[in-house]
Amino acid sequence: MAFFVDANIVVYAGSDGPQHPSCREVLLAITEERADGRTSTAVLEEIWHIELSRKAGDVTGLTRSTYALFTPLLPITDETVERALSLDGGRLGANDRIHVATCALNGIDTIVSADADFDGIGGLRRVDPLDRRAVTRLLNG
């Protein structure tokens, strides 16, 4: 079962915060091909922005390694943008609406994200990296 990986999962995997162990576990499962994690060009742009701005410290190479792990990336097309614009996304920002539309257009019903704003979005289940049981269930599938 494919699932979508939000940018914060990649960033937290490289940090020392409480989400680190689960986020690292998710990326390791994808690396070892035990899980089908997917992401998009929009997520890669978010990660690149964080890398270039140094908002997460010195994470030089994070974008390149993320790209290598998730290639081929899910594309952002005109259809994606049109779908995102039509969403009733509550408190979701623009890029998060793009993620929801990307998931819908690619038959993905699960997103791994620390962002609780995805909760309650119809057709999409969020797996919180702090919920170790949910992460384990996702990865053991």
Sequence and secondary structure as in RCSB ss.txt:
>XXXX:A:sequence
MAFFVDANIVVYAGSDGPQHPSCREVLLAITEERADGRTSTAVLEEIWHIELSRKAGDVTGLTRSTYALFTPLLP
ITDETVERALSLDGGRLGANDRIHVATCALNGIDTIVSADADFDGIGGLRRVDPLDRRAVTRLLNG
>XXXX:A:secstr
 EEEE HHHHHHHTSSSTTHHHHHHHHHHHHTTSSEEE BHHHHHHHHHHHHHTTTS  TTHHHHHHHHH S B 
  HHHHHHHHT   TT  HHHHHHHHHHHHTT  EEE S GGGTT TT EEE TT HHHHHHHHH 
